[in-house]
Amino acid sequence: KGLPRGGWTELDLAQTNYLRGLVELPPETSSKVAVEKDRRRMKANQIRRAVKRHSQIAGGRRSGGRNNNG
């Protein structure tokens, strides 16, 4: 559900090393993923929740005051 449209995602160091261990590769010692990415994802999820909540609350009250059908 959280994957981008292309079907891939950047993993943090612990997840990367877990997968590298499964295929018998040596563990990585430093992460190449920015720390900011998690904060961005949390903020995006917060915005998504707020929009969903607002559409549930305001969805039933919407009036047809402005109609562009001609």
PQR file with spaces between the fields and no chain letter, atoms N, CA, C, O and H, PARSE charges and radii, in Angstrom:
ATOM       1  N    LYS     1       0.823   -1.195    0.000 -0.4000 1.5000
ATOM       2  CA   LYS     1       0.000    0.000    0.000 -0.0000 2.0000
ATOM       3  C    LYS     1       0.866    1.258    0.000  0.5500 1.7000
ATOM       4  O    LYS     1       0.492    2.263   -0.603 -0.5500 1.4000
ATOM       5  N    GLY     2       2.004    1.213    0.660 -0.4000 1.5000
ATOM       6  CA   GLY     2       2.836    2.399    0.728 -0.0000 2.0000
ATOM       7  C    GLY     2       3.861    2.505   -0.377  0.5500 1.7000
ATOM       8  O    GLY     2       4.670    3.433   -0.377 -0.5500 1.4000
ATOM       9  H    GLY     2       2.308    0.396    1.150  0.4000 1.0000
ATOM      10  N    LEU     3       3.848    1.573   -1.324 -0.4000 1.5000
ATOM      11  CA   LEU     3       4.852    1.607   -2.390 -0.0000 2.0000
ATOM      12  C    LEU     3       4.491    2.639   -3.444  0.5500 1.7000
ATOM      13  O    LEU     3       3.314    2.870   -3.719 -0.5500 1.4000
ATOM      14  H    LEU     3       3.190    0.820   -1.324  0.4000 1.0000
ATOM      15  N    PRO     4       5.502    3.259   -4.031 -0.5600 1.5000
ATOM      16  CA   PRO     4       5.239    4.171   -5.142  0.2800 2.0000
ATOM      17  C    PRO     4       4.682    3.418   -6.343  0.5500 1.7000
ATOM      18  O    PRO     4       4.654    2.188   -6.352 -0.5500 1.4000
ATOM      19  N    ARG     5       4.246    4.145   -7.339 -0.4000 1.5000
ATOM      20  CA   ARG     5       3.602    3.555   -8.501 -0.0000 2.0000
ATOM      21  C    ARG     5       4.501    2.567   -9.236  0.5500 1.7000
ATOM      22  O    ARG     5       4.003    1.580   -9.776 -0.5500 1.4000
ATOM      23  H    ARG     5       4.269    5.145   -7.332  0.4000 1.0000
ATOM      24  N    GLY     6       5.787    2.799   -9.271 -0.4000 1.5000
ATOM      25  CA   GLY     6       6.712    1.901   -9.958 -0.0000 2.0000
ATOM      26  C    GLY     6       6.946    0.591   -9.223  0.5500 1.7000
ATOM      27  O    GLY     6       7.515   -0.336   -9.799 -0.5500 1.4000
ATOM      28  H    GLY     6       6.192    3.601   -8.833  0.4000 1.0000
ATOM      29  N    GLY     7       6.530    0.489   -7.989 -0.4000 1.5000
ATOM      30  CA   GLY     7       6.623   -0.753   -7.243 -0.0000 2.0000
ATOM      31  C    GLY     7       7.928   -0.955   -6.509  0.5500 1.7000
ATOM      32  O    GLY     7       8.275   -2.095   -6.199 -0.5500 1.4000
ATOM      33  H    GLY     7       6.068    1.242   -7.522  0.4000 1.0000
ATOM      34  N    TRP     8       8.667    0.102   -6.219 -0.4000 1.5000
ATOM      35  CA   TRP     8       9.912   -0.044   -5.470 -0.0000 2.0000
ATOM      36  C    TRP     8       9.928    1.007   -4.364  0.5500 1.7000
ATOM      37  O    TRP     8       9.187    1.989   -4.409 -0.5500 1.4000
ATOM      38  H    TRP     8       8.385    1.027   -6.471  0.4000 1.0000
ATOM      39  N    THR     9      10.775    0.786   -3.383 -0.4000 1.5000
ATOM      40  CA   THR     9      10.915    1.745   -2.292 -0.0000 2.0000
ATOM      41  C    THR     9      12.336    1.691   -1.758  0.5500 1.7000
ATOM      42  O    THR     9      13.016    0.673   -1.881 -0.5500 1.4000
ATOM      43  H    THR     9      11.378   -0.012   -3.346  0.4000 1.0000
ATOM      44  N    GLU    10      12.776    2.780   -1.170 -0.4000 1.5000
ATOM      45  CA   GLU    10      14.087    2.819   -0.538 -0.0000 2.0000
ATOM      46  C    GLU    10      13.948    2.238    0.866  0.5500 1.7000
ATOM      47  O    GLU    10      13.012    2.573    1.591 -0.5500 1.4000
ATOM      48  H    GLU    10      12.223    3.607   -1.070  0.4000 1.0000
ATOM      49  N    LEU    11      14.871    1.378    1.241 -0.4000 1.5000
ATOM      50  CA   LEU    11      14.834    0.760    2.563 -0.0000 2.0000
ATOM      51  C    LEU    11      15.867    1.401    3.471  0.5500 1.7000
ATOM      52  O    LEU    11      16.900    1.882    3.007 -0.5500 1.4000
ATOM      53  H    LEU    11      15.631    1.106    0.652  0.4000 1.0000
ATOM      54  N    ASP    12      15.584    1.405    4.774 -0.4000 1.5000
ATOM      55  CA   ASP    12      16.591    1.890    5.707 -0.0000 2.0000
ATOM      56  C    ASP    12      17.651    0.812    5.910  0.5500 1.7000
ATOM      57  O    ASP    12      17.543   -0.285    5.362 -0.5500 1.4000
ATOM      58  H    ASP    12      14.744    1.014    5.151  0.4000 1.0000
ATOM      59  N    LEU    13      18.661    1.128    6.689 -0.4000 1.5000
ATOM      60  CA   LEU    13      19.829    0.256    6.826 -0.0000 2.0000
ATOM      61  C    LEU    13      19.469   -1.110    7.415  0.5500 1.7000
ATOM      62  O    LEU    13      19.979   -2.131    6.953 -0.5500 1.4000
ATOM      63  H    LEU    13      18.749    2.019    7.134  0.4000 1.0000
ATOM      64  N    ALA    14      18.610   -1.144    8.416 -0.4000 1.5000
ATOM      65  CA   ALA    14      18.249   -2.425    9.043 -0.0000 2.0000
ATOM      66  C    ALA    14      17.525   -3.340    8.061  0.5500 1.7000
ATOM      67  O    ALA    14      17.818   -4.533    7.989 -0.5500 1.4000
ATOM      68  H    ALA    14      18.196   -0.315    8.791  0.4000 1.0000
ATOM      69  N    GLN    15      16.590   -2.789    7.314 -0.4000 1.5000
ATOM      70  CA   GLN    15      15.851   -3.588    6.332 -0.0000 2.0000
ATOM      71  C    GLN    15      16.761   -4.050    5.200  0.5500 1.7000
ATOM      72  O    GLN    15      16.650   -5.180    4.724 -0.5500 1.4000
ATOM      73  H    GLN    15      16.351   -1.819    7.373  0.4000 1.0000
ATOM      74  N    THR    16      17.663   -3.166    4.772 -0.4000 1.5000
ATOM      75  CA   THR    16      18.605   -3.526    3.712 -0.0000 2.0000
ATOM      76  C    THR    16      19.498   -4.673    4.159  0.5500 1.7000
ATOM      77  O    THR    16      19.702   -5.633    3.416 -0.5500 1.4000
ATOM      78  H    THR    16      17.753   -2.248    5.159  0.4000 1.0000
ATOM      79  N    ASN    17      20.028   -4.573    5.365 -0.4000 1.5000
ATOM      80  CA   ASN    17      20.917   -5.625    5.859 -0.0000 2.0000
ATOM      81  C    ASN    17      20.176   -6.941    6.081  0.5500 1.7000
ATOM      82  O    ASN    17      20.756   -8.013    5.908 -0.5500 1.4000
ATOM      83  H    ASN    17      19.863   -3.793    5.968  0.4000 1.0000
ATOM      84  N    TYR    18      18.914   -6.873    6.457 -0.4000 1.5000
ATOM      85  CA   TYR    18      18.127   -8.099    6.599 -0.0000 2.0000
ATOM      86  C    TYR    18      18.027   -8.822    5.252  0.5500 1.7000
ATOM      87  O    TYR    18      18.258  -10.028    5.163 -0.5500 1.4000
ATOM      88  H    TYR    18      18.442   -6.002    6.597  0.4000 1.0000
ATOM      89  N    LEU    19      17.680   -8.068    4.212 -0.4000 1.5000
ATOM      90  CA   LEU    19      17.557   -8.679    2.888 -0.0000 2.0000
ATOM      91  C    LEU    19      18.908   -9.137    2.352  0.5500 1.7000
ATOM      92  O    LEU    19      19.000  -10.183    1.709 -0.5500 1.4000
ATOM      93  H    LEU    19      17.493   -7.088    4.285  0.4000 1.0000
ATOM      94  N    ARG    20      19.960   -8.358    2.614 -0.4000 1.5000
ATOM      95  CA   ARG    20      21.298   -8.771    2.172 -0.0000 2.0000
ATOM      96  C    ARG    20      21.713  -10.065    2.867  0.5500 1.7000
ATOM      97  O    ARG    20      22.391  -10.900    2.268 -0.5500 1.4000
ATOM      98  H    ARG    20      19.886   -7.508    3.136  0.4000 1.0000
ATOM      99  N    GLY    21      21.312  -10.237    4.122 -0.4000 1.5000
ATOM     100  CA   GLY    21      21.613  -11.473    4.838 -0.0000 2.0000
ATOM     101  C    GLY    21      20.900  -12.680    4.246  0.5500 1.7000
ATOM     102  O    GLY    21      21.434  -13.789    4.253 -0.5500 1.4000
ATOM     103  H    GLY    21      20.761   -9.559    4.609  0.4000 1.0000
ATOM     104  N    LEU    22      19.692  -12.463    3.735 -0.4000 1.5000
ATOM     105  CA   LEU    22      18.942  -13.564    3.127 -0.0000 2.0000
ATOM     106  C    LEU    22      19.629  -14.113    1.880  0.5500 1.7000
ATOM     107  O    LEU    22      19.520  -15.300    1.573 -0.5500 1.4000
ATOM     108  H    LEU    22      19.258  -11.562    3.729  0.4000 1.0000
ATOM     109  N    VAL    23      20.337  -13.237    1.164 -0.4000 1.5000
ATOM     110  CA   VAL    23      21.013  -13.679   -0.065 -0.0000 2.0000
ATOM     111  C    VAL    23      22.522  -13.796    0.136  0.5500 1.7000
ATOM     112  O    VAL    23      23.291  -13.834   -0.824 -0.5500 1.4000
ATOM     113  H    VAL    23      20.425  -12.273    1.414  0.4000 1.0000
ATOM     114  N    GLU    24      22.931  -13.854    1.413 -0.4000 1.5000
ATOM     115  CA   GLU    24      24.323  -14.086    1.802 -0.0000 2.0000
ATOM     116  C    GLU    24      25.295  -13.024    1.281  0.5500 1.7000
ATOM     117  O    GLU    24      26.407  -13.342    0.861 -0.5500 1.4000
ATOM     118  H    GLU    24      22.307  -13.824    2.194  0.4000 1.0000
ATOM     119  N    LEU    25      24.863  -11.759    1.315 -0.4000 1.5000
ATOM     120  CA   LEU    25      25.745  -10.634    1.001 -0.0000 2.0000
ATOM     121  C    LEU    25      26.197  -10.003    2.308  0.5500 1.7000
ATOM     122  O    LEU    25      25.479  -10.076    3.305 -0.5500 1.4000
ATOM     123  H    LEU    25      23.959  -11.501    1.656  0.4000 1.0000
ATOM     124  N    PRO    26      27.375   -9.383    2.324 -0.5600 1.5000
ATOM     125  CA   PRO    26      27.827   -8.720    3.557  0.2800 2.0000
ATOM     126  C    PRO    26      26.945   -7.512    3.880  0.5500 1.7000
ATOM     127  O    PRO    26      26.426   -6.867    2.969 -0.5500 1.4000
ATOM     128  N    PRO    27      26.770   -7.201    5.159 -0.5600 1.5000
ATOM     129  CA   PRO    27      25.915   -6.067    5.530  0.2800 2.0000
ATOM     130  C    PRO    27      26.541   -4.727    5.148  0.5500 1.7000
ATOM     131  O    PRO    27      27.762   -4.582    5.102 -0.5500 1.4000
ATOM     132  N    GLU    28      25.681   -3.764    4.879 -0.4000 1.5000
ATOM     133  CA   GLU    28      26.113   -2.392    4.615 -0.0000 2.0000
ATOM     134  C    GLU    28      26.432   -1.721    5.951  0.5500 1.7000
ATOM     135  O    GLU    28      25.863   -2.074    6.984 -0.5500 1.4000
ATOM     136  H    GLU    28      24.689   -3.882    4.916  0.4000 1.0000
ATOM     137  N    THR    29      27.344   -0.755    5.918 -0.4000 1.5000
ATOM     138  CA   THR    29      27.704   -0.053    7.151 -0.0000 2.0000
ATOM     139  C    THR    29      27.127    1.350    7.219  0.5500 1.7000
ATOM     140  O    THR    29      27.018    1.919    8.305 -0.5500 1.4000
ATOM     141  H    THR    29      27.806   -0.468    5.079  0.4000 1.0000
ATOM     142  N    SER    30      26.755    1.916    6.079 -0.4000 1.5000
ATOM     143  CA   SER    30      26.164    3.255    6.094 -0.0000 2.0000
ATOM     144  C    SER    30      24.957    3.280    5.166  0.5500 1.7000
ATOM     145  O    SER    30      24.927    2.605    4.137 -0.5500 1.4000
ATOM     146  H    SER    30      26.844    1.454    5.197  0.4000 1.0000
ATOM     147  N    SER    31      23.974    4.067    5.551 -0.4000 1.5000
ATOM     148  CA   SER    31      22.742    4.157    4.774 -0.0000 2.0000
ATOM     149  C    SER    31      22.869    5.247    3.725  0.5500 1.7000
ATOM     150  O    SER    31      23.495    6.280    3.965 -0.5500 1.4000
ATOM     151  H    SER    31      23.999    4.615    6.387  0.4000 1.0000
ATOM     152  N    LYS    32      22.284    5.021    2.581 -0.4000 1.5000
ATOM     153  CA   LYS    32      22.279    6.017    1.516 -0.0000 2.0000
ATOM     154  C    LYS    32      20.923    6.712    1.414  0.5500 1.7000
ATOM     155  O    LYS    32      20.707    7.535    0.525 -0.5500 1.4000
ATOM     156  H    LYS    32      21.776    4.182    2.386  0.4000 1.0000
ATOM     157  N    VAL    33      20.014    6.376    2.327 -0.4000 1.5000
ATOM     158  CA   VAL    33      18.682    6.962    2.335 -0.0000 2.0000
ATOM     159  C    VAL    33      18.680    8.172    3.257  0.5500 1.7000
ATOM     160  O    VAL    33      19.211    8.116    4.367 -0.5500 1.4000
ATOM     161  H    VAL    33      20.190    5.706    3.048  0.4000 1.0000
ATOM     162  N    ALA    34      18.085    9.262    2.797 -0.4000 1.5000
ATOM     163  CA   ALA    34      18.017   10.480    3.600 -0.0000 2.0000
ATOM     164  C    ALA    34      17.066   10.289    4.780  0.5500 1.7000
ATOM     165  O    ALA    34      16.044    9.614    4.661 -0.5500 1.4000
ATOM     166  H    ALA    34      17.654    9.308    1.896  0.4000 1.0000
ATOM     167  N    VAL    35      17.407   10.881    5.906 -0.4000 1.5000
ATOM     168  CA   VAL    35      16.578   10.789    7.109 -0.0000 2.0000
ATOM     169  C    VAL    35      15.284   11.569    6.921  0.5500 1.7000
ATOM     170  O    VAL    35      14.261   11.229    7.514 -0.5500 1.4000
ATOM     171  H    VAL    35      18.238   11.429    6.003  0.4000 1.0000
ATOM     172  N    GLU    36      15.323   12.611    6.101 -0.4000 1.5000
ATOM     173  CA   GLU    36      14.153   13.457    5.869 -0.0000 2.0000
ATOM     174  C    GLU    36      12.997   12.690    5.237  0.5500 1.7000
ATOM     175  O    GLU    36      11.841   13.091    5.374 -0.5500 1.4000
ATOM     176  H    GLU    36      16.154   12.888    5.618  0.4000 1.0000
ATOM     177  N    LYS    37      13.295   11.602    4.553 -0.4000 1.5000
ATOM     178  CA   LYS    37      12.259   10.882    3.815 -0.0000 2.0000
ATOM     179  C    LYS    37      11.144   10.395    4.734  0.5500 1.7000
ATOM     180  O    LYS    37       9.970   10.490    4.377 -0.5500 1.4000
ATOM     181  H    LYS    37      14.234   11.276    4.442  0.4000 1.0000
ATOM     182  N    ASP    38      11.490    9.877    5.908 -0.4000 1.5000
ATOM     183  CA   ASP    38      10.473    9.387    6.836 -0.0000 2.0000
ATOM     184  C    ASP    38       9.580   10.521    7.320  0.5500 1.7000
ATOM     185  O    ASP    38       8.370   10.344    7.465 -0.5500 1.4000
ATOM     186  H    ASP    38      12.444    9.801    6.197  0.4000 1.0000
ATOM     187  N    ARG    39      10.171   11.680    7.569 -0.4000 1.5000
ATOM     188  CA   ARG    39       9.368   12.817    8.014 -0.0000 2.0000
ATOM     189  C    ARG    39       8.407   13.251    6.916  0.5500 1.7000
ATOM     190  O    ARG    39       7.254   13.587    7.186 -0.5500 1.4000
ATOM     191  H    ARG    39      11.153   11.823    7.451  0.4000 1.0000
ATOM     192  N    ARG    40       8.892   13.241    5.672 -0.4000 1.5000
ATOM     193  CA   ARG    40       8.042   13.618    4.552 -0.0000 2.0000
ATOM     194  C    ARG    40       6.867   12.658    4.413  0.5500 1.7000
ATOM     195  O    ARG    40       5.737   13.074    4.158 -0.5500 1.4000
ATOM     196  H    ARG    40       9.829   12.968    5.453  0.4000 1.0000
ATOM     197  N    ARG    41       7.149   11.360    4.586 -0.4000 1.5000
ATOM     198  CA   ARG    41       6.089   10.355    4.461 -0.0000 2.0000
ATOM     199  C    ARG    41       5.061   10.533    5.568  0.5500 1.7000
ATOM     200  O    ARG    41       3.859   10.433    5.322 -0.5500 1.4000
ATOM     201  H    ARG    41       8.067   11.022    4.794  0.4000 1.0000
ATOM     202  N    MET    42       5.529   10.799    6.797 -0.4000 1.5000
ATOM     203  CA   MET    42       4.602   10.998    7.909 -0.0000 2.0000
ATOM     204  C    MET    42       3.735   12.227    7.663  0.5500 1.7000
ATOM     205  O    MET    42       2.536   12.208    7.940 -0.5500 1.4000
ATOM     206  H    MET    42       6.505   10.881    6.997  0.4000 1.0000
ATOM     207  N    LYS    43       4.341   13.299    7.140 -0.4000 1.5000
ATOM     208  CA   LYS    43       3.586   14.517    6.867 -0.0000 2.0000
ATOM     209  C    LYS    43       2.561   14.275    5.763  0.5500 1.7000
ATOM     210  O    LYS    43       1.428   14.748    5.851 -0.5500 1.4000
ATOM     211  H    LYS    43       5.315   13.314    6.914  0.4000 1.0000
ATOM     212  N    ALA    44       2.955   13.542    4.726 -0.4000 1.5000
ATOM     213  CA   ALA    44       2.028   13.240    3.637 -0.0000 2.0000
ATOM     214  C    ALA    44       0.860   12.403    4.145  0.5500 1.7000
ATOM     215  O    ALA    44      -0.285   12.626    3.752 -0.5500 1.4000
ATOM     216  H    ALA    44       3.875   13.158    4.654  0.4000 1.0000
ATOM     217  N    ASN    45       1.148   11.440    5.019 -0.4000 1.5000
ATOM     218  CA   ASN    45       0.075   10.621    5.586 -0.0000 2.0000
ATOM     219  C    ASN    45      -0.859   11.457    6.452  0.5500 1.7000
ATOM     220  O    ASN    45      -2.070   11.237    6.463 -0.5500 1.4000
ATOM     221  H    ASN    45       2.078   11.259    5.338  0.4000 1.0000
ATOM     222  N    GLN    46      -0.293   12.411    7.175 -0.4000 1.5000
ATOM     223  CA   GLN    46      -1.110   13.290    8.012 -0.0000 2.0000
ATOM     224  C    GLN    46      -2.055   14.118    7.139  0.5500 1.7000
ATOM     225  O    GLN    46      -3.230   14.280    7.467 -0.5500 1.4000
ATOM     226  H    GLN    46       0.691   12.589    7.167  0.4000 1.0000
ATOM     227  N    ILE    47      -1.537   14.637    6.033 -0.4000 1.5000
ATOM     228  CA   ILE    47      -2.362   15.428    5.121 -0.0000 2.0000
ATOM     229  C    ILE    47      -3.453   14.554    4.508  0.5500 1.7000
ATOM     230  O    ILE    47      -4.605   14.974    4.398 -0.5500 1.4000
ATOM     231  H    ILE    47      -0.582   14.506    5.767  0.4000 1.0000
ATOM     232  N    ARG    48      -3.080   13.328    4.108 -0.4000 1.5000
ATOM     233  CA   ARG    48      -4.049   12.401    3.523 -0.0000 2.0000
ATOM     234  C    ARG    48      -5.194   12.106    4.490  0.5500 1.7000
ATOM     235  O    ARG    48      -6.361   12.088    4.101 -0.5500 1.4000
ATOM     236  H    ARG    48      -2.144   12.987    4.198  0.4000 1.0000
ATOM     237  N    ARG    49      -4.841   11.875    5.760 -0.4000 1.5000
ATOM     238  CA   ARG    49      -5.876   11.604    6.769 -0.0000 2.0000
ATOM     239  C    ARG    49      -6.793   12.811    6.955  0.5500 1.7000
ATOM     240  O    ARG    49      -8.008   12.661    7.082 -0.5500 1.4000
ATOM     241  H    ARG    49      -3.892   11.890    6.076  0.4000 1.0000
ATOM     242  N    ALA    50      -6.204   14.009    6.971 -0.4000 1.5000
ATOM     243  CA   ALA    50      -6.999   15.216    7.164 -0.0000 2.0000
ATOM     244  C    ALA    50      -7.962   15.425    5.997  0.5500 1.7000
ATOM     245  O    ALA    50      -9.119   15.790    6.205 -0.5500 1.4000
ATOM     246  H    ALA    50      -5.217   14.131    6.869  0.4000 1.0000
ATOM     247  N    VAL    51      -7.492   15.197    4.779 -0.4000 1.5000
ATOM     248  CA   VAL    51      -8.351   15.354    3.604 -0.0000 2.0000
ATOM     249  C    VAL    51      -9.482   14.335    3.642  0.5500 1.7000
ATOM     250  O    VAL    51     -10.631   14.664    3.347 -0.5500 1.4000
ATOM     251  H    VAL    51      -6.552   14.901    4.611  0.4000 1.0000
ATOM     252  N    LYS    52      -9.157   13.103    4.005 -0.4000 1.5000
ATOM     253  CA   LYS    52     -10.177   12.050    4.083 -0.0000 2.0000
ATOM     254  C    LYS    52     -11.225   12.393    5.134  0.5500 1.7000
ATOM     255  O    LYS    52     -12.426   12.266    4.893 -0.5500 1.4000
ATOM     256  H    LYS    52      -8.223   12.836    4.245  0.4000 1.0000
ATOM     257  N    ARG    53     -10.756   12.832    6.307 -0.4000 1.5000
ATOM     258  CA   ARG    53     -11.673   13.191    7.389 -0.0000 2.0000
ATOM     259  C    ARG    53     -12.565   14.358    6.963  0.5500 1.7000
ATOM     260  O    ARG    53     -13.770   14.347    7.215 -0.5500 1.4000
ATOM     261  H    ARG    53      -9.781   12.936    6.503  0.4000 1.0000
ATOM     262  N    HIS    54     -11.972   15.358    6.320 -0.4000 1.5000
ATOM     263  CA   HIS    54     -12.737   16.524    5.884 -0.0000 2.0000
ATOM     264  C    HIS    54     -13.784   16.132    4.842  0.5500 1.7000
ATOM     265  O    HIS    54     -14.918   16.609    4.884 -0.5500 1.4000
ATOM     266  H    HIS    54     -10.993   15.366    6.115  0.4000 1.0000
ATOM     267  N    SER    55     -13.400   15.261    3.906 -0.4000 1.5000
ATOM     268  CA   SER    55     -14.356   14.871    2.869 -0.0000 2.0000
ATOM     269  C    SER    55     -15.502   14.051    3.458  0.5500 1.7000
ATOM     270  O    SER    55     -16.621   14.106    2.949 -0.5500 1.4000
ATOM     271  H    SER    55     -12.479   14.873    3.872  0.4000 1.0000
ATOM     272  N    GLN    56     -15.238   13.290    4.526 -0.4000 1.5000
ATOM     273  CA   GLN    56     -16.315   12.534    5.170 -0.0000 2.0000
ATOM     274  C    GLN    56     -17.269   13.471    5.905  0.5500 1.7000
ATOM     275  O    GLN    56     -18.484   13.276    5.876 -0.5500 1.4000
ATOM     276  H    GLN    56     -14.329   13.245    4.939  0.4000 1.0000
ATOM     277  N    ILE    57     -16.716   14.487    6.560 -0.4000 1.5000
ATOM     278  CA   ILE    57     -17.541   15.418    7.334 -0.0000 2.0000
ATOM     279  C    ILE    57     -18.290   16.371    6.408  0.5500 1.7000
ATOM     280  O    ILE    57     -19.497   16.557    6.561 -0.5500 1.4000
ATOM     281  H    ILE    57     -15.729   14.645    6.584  0.4000 1.0000
ATOM     282  N    ALA    58     -17.593   16.973    5.456 -0.4000 1.5000
ATOM     283  CA   ALA    58     -18.185   17.995    4.606 -0.0000 2.0000
ATOM     284  C    ALA    58     -18.859   17.409    3.373  0.5500 1.7000
ATOM     285  O    ALA    58     -19.558   18.134    2.666 -0.5500 1.4000
ATOM     286  H    ALA    58     -16.612   16.822    5.332  0.4000 1.0000
ATOM     287  N    GLY    59     -18.678   16.145    3.097 -0.4000 1.5000
ATOM     288  CA   GLY    59     -19.230   15.546    1.888 -0.0000 2.0000
ATOM     289  C    GLY    59     -20.742   15.590    1.824  0.5500 1.7000
ATOM     290  O    GLY    59     -21.302   15.848    0.759 -0.5500 1.4000
ATOM     291  H    GLY    59     -18.110   15.556    3.672  0.4000 1.0000
ATOM     292  N    GLY    60     -21.414   15.347    2.930 -0.4000 1.5000
ATOM     293  CA   GLY    60     -22.866   15.331    2.942 -0.0000 2.0000
ATOM     294  C    GLY    60     -23.486   16.711    2.958  0.5500 1.7000
ATOM     295  O    GLY    60     -24.658   16.850    2.610 -0.5500 1.4000
ATOM     296  H    GLY    60     -20.959   15.137    3.796  0.4000 1.0000
ATOM     297  N    ARG    61     -22.743   17.745    3.352 -0.4000 1.5000
ATOM     298  CA   ARG    61     -23.286   19.095    3.493 -0.0000 2.0000
ATOM     299  C    ARG    61     -23.115   19.931    2.242  0.5500 1.7000
ATOM     300  O    ARG    61     -23.521   21.093    2.225 -0.5500 1.4000
ATOM     301  H    ARG    61     -21.790   17.632    3.636  0.4000 1.0000
ATOM     302  N    ARG    62     -22.541   19.389    1.218 -0.4000 1.5000
ATOM     303  CA   ARG    62     -22.197   20.185    0.041 -0.0000 2.0000
ATOM     304  C    ARG    62     -23.460   20.625   -0.697  0.5500 1.7000
ATOM     305  O    ARG    62     -24.311   19.798   -1.024 -0.5500 1.4000
ATOM     306  H    ARG    62     -22.211   18.445    1.231  0.4000 1.0000
ATOM     307  N    SER    63     -23.579   21.916   -0.957 -0.4000 1.5000
ATOM     308  CA   SER    63     -24.739   22.426   -1.681 -0.0000 2.0000
ATOM     309  C    SER    63     -24.352   22.705   -3.125  0.5500 1.7000
ATOM     310  O    SER    63     -23.176   22.901   -3.432 -0.5500 1.4000
ATOM     311  H    SER    63     -22.887   22.588   -0.691  0.4000 1.0000
ATOM     312  N    GLY    64     -25.331   22.722   -4.000 -0.4000 1.5000
ATOM     313  CA   GLY    64     -25.067   22.959   -5.418 -0.0000 2.0000
ATOM     314  C    GLY    64     -25.147   24.427   -5.767  0.5500 1.7000
ATOM     315  O    GLY    64     -25.763   24.778   -6.773 -0.5500 1.4000
ATOM     316  H    GLY    64     -26.286   22.562   -3.750  0.4000 1.0000
ATOM     317  N    GLY    65     -24.562   25.281   -4.992 -0.4000 1.5000
ATOM     318  CA   GLY    65     -24.630   26.718   -5.216 -0.0000 2.0000
ATOM     319  C    GLY    65     -23.942   27.175   -6.485  0.5500 1.7000
ATOM     320  O    GLY    65     -24.422   28.096   -7.146 -0.5500 1.4000
ATOM     321  H    GLY    65     -24.061   24.996   -4.175  0.4000 1.0000
ATOM     322  N    ARG    66     -22.863   26.571   -6.828 -0.4000 1.5000
ATOM     323  CA   ARG    66     -22.115   26.981   -8.012 -0.0000 2.0000
ATOM     324  C    ARG    66     -22.132   25.817   -9.002  0.5500 1.7000
ATOM     325  O    ARG    66     -21.565   24.758   -8.731 -0.5500 1.4000
ATOM     326  H    ARG    66     -22.474   25.823   -6.291  0.4000 1.0000
ATOM     327  N    ASN    67     -22.777   26.012  -10.139 -0.4000 1.5000
ATOM     328  CA   ASN    67     -22.916   24.943  -11.118 -0.0000 2.0000
ATOM     329  C    ASN    67     -22.408   25.437  -12.463  0.5500 1.7000
ATOM     330  O    ASN    67     -22.855   26.480  -12.940 -0.5500 1.4000
ATOM     331  H    ASN    67     -23.238   26.872  -10.360  0.4000 1.0000
ATOM     332  N    ASN    68     -21.494   24.722  -13.077 -0.4000 1.5000
ATOM     333  CA   ASN    68     -20.886   25.150  -14.336 -0.0000 2.0000
ATOM     334  C    ASN    68     -21.446   24.384  -15.534  0.5500 1.7000
ATOM     335  O    ASN    68     -20.740   24.203  -16.526 -0.5500 1.4000
ATOM     336  H    ASN    68     -21.131   23.875  -12.690  0.4000 1.0000
ATOM     337  N    ASN    69     -22.676   23.940  -15.466 -0.4000 1.5000
ATOM     338  CA   ASN    69     -23.245   23.161  -16.563 -0.0000 2.0000
ATOM     339  C    ASN    69     -24.004   24.036  -17.556  0.5500 1.7000
ATOM     340  O    ASN    69     -24.967   23.572  -18.167 -0.5500 1.4000
ATOM     341  H    ASN    69     -23.250   24.088  -14.660  0.4000 1.0000
ATOM     342  N    GLY    70     -23.608   25.244  -17.724 -0.4000 1.5000
ATOM     343  CA   GLY    70     -24.074   26.016  -18.701 -0.0000 2.0000
ATOM     344  C    GLY    70     -24.985   26.942  -19.065  0.5500 1.7000
ATOM     345  O    GLY    70     -24.993   27.383  -20.214 -0.5500 1.4000
ATOM     346  H    GLY    70     -22.826   25.621  -17.228  0.4000 1.0000
